[in-house]
Amino acid sequence: MSLPMLGKSIAISGLVLAGLFGAGAPATADPTQDRWVNIPDTATVADGLACGGRIGGVTVATDRLQGLVYVRLNATFVGISSTPGVLCSVFATLHWRNLGTGAAGSWSTEVSGGVIDFPAEPWTHLETGSGRVEVTLTTDRPHIPSVTEINVY
């Protein structure tokens, strides 16, 4: 088969498949509305002989789960950990306050990371209630906190 003919065959196959999959979707599908907001970086010292860096994260509020916001943190640190073979780490705390209701709370977790190996922590959720929520990220070591606002369904 010539190259132009092969190209036409691929294009037609793609259109047929797109039509099949597009036709199977319900016409009244209600897409989920998600609000993604990055948590600004918090500069921090970490546990170790000379560890420091930044912790950041992301929040997601979805209209399917009102009053909840999902959070994930990650860190990038440089330095020498106090335990050989273990990444630098620090305890991070998210303090939240619902600006409409006054409800408040916090959530803490140990966050670790390196220059190349910067694993993200598992997702968790905060039960903030609906409305504008102020989130402050701090650590248990010397740091510069970050503050952001999110709108929760």
N, C-alpha and C positions, 0 to 999 in steps of 0.2 A: 504494500500500500504506500502511495507517495506521501510525502510529508504534508502537503496542503490537504490531502484527503483525510489523513489522520487527524489533523487539527479540526477539520469540519466535523468529524465523527465525535471527537471529544466534546466539542461545543454543543452539539445536538444532544448528546447523552447528558450533559450537565443541565441543559434546559428541561429535558424530560424528567430528570430526577428532582429538579427544583419544583416543577409543576406537581409531581406526585406528593412530595413532602409538604408543599404549600397548601395543597388541596385537603390534606388530612387535618390541618389545624382548624379548630372551631372558630367560626366567625365572631363569636362573642367573647373570645378569650380576654380576660382582664389581666394585663401584665402587672406584676408586682412593682411597686414604686419603692426604690431603695435610695437612701441618702447616705452617701459615703463622705466622711470628713476625716482628713489627716490630723493626727495629734502632733502638734509641733514638737520638734526635738527638745529634749531636756539634756543639757550638758551636765555630766556628773563624774565624780570620782567613783571608782569601783573598788571592791575588796581585792587586795593584792599588794605587792610591793610597790608597784608603779602603774596602776591600772586607771584608765579614764576613758571617756568617750561620750556617746550619746545614746539616748533611748527615745524612740519615736513609736508611732503606732497608727492605727486606723480605727474608726468607729463606723458602724453601719446600723442605721435604723430602717426598718421596713414597715410598710403599711399593713402587712399581714400579721405582725406581732406588735400591737400597739402597746406603748408604755415600756418597751424593752429596747436597749441599745446593745449591740454586740461590739466587743473590743478585742483587739489583738495588739500586743506590744512586741517590739524587737529592738535589739541593741547592737551597736558596733563599738567595740572597745579595743584599745591598744595598751600594751604593757605586759608586765610579768605577774601572773597569778601567784598567790601565796601557796597554792597546791600544784606541783608540777603535773602537766598534762591536763589540767582543768582550765576552762576558760574563765576570764574575769567575770565577776557577777556583782549584782547589787539588788536590794529589795526595792521595788518600785511600787508606789501607791497612786491610784487614781482616786481623787476626791471629787465627788459630783454633788451638784446642788441644782434642783429644779427651780428655775427663777420664777415660775408661776405659782407653784404650790408651796415652796419652801422645803420640800422633802430633800433630804441629803443622805449621803452614805459614802462609803469608800470600799476599795478592793485592793489587795496587795498580792504581789507575786514576786518570786525571784526571777530576775532576768539575767541571762548570760550571753556573751558573744565575744567574738574576736574580730580581727581585720577581715579575714576571708570567711570564717565560719561564724555567721550571725543568724542562728536559728530564731525563728519567730516563735513566740510562746503560743500555746493553744488558745483558741477563741474562748471567751467567756461572755456572759451577759450581765448587764446591770439593770435592775428594775427601778428605773428613774421616774416612771410615769410620763405621760404625754406633755409636750411643751418644750420651751427653750431650756436647755440644760448646760450649765457651765461645768467644764471638766478641767481639773488641775492635776498635772503629773509631777510627782515629787519622788525623792529617793531617801534612803536612810543614811546616805553619805552626803558630804558637801555637794551642792548642786545649784543649778539655776532652773527653777521650775518653769513649766510652760502652761499656758491657759488657753482654752478654746471653748467655743460654744457650738452646740449641736441642736438640731431641731428633731425631736422624737415624736413620731406619730402617736 
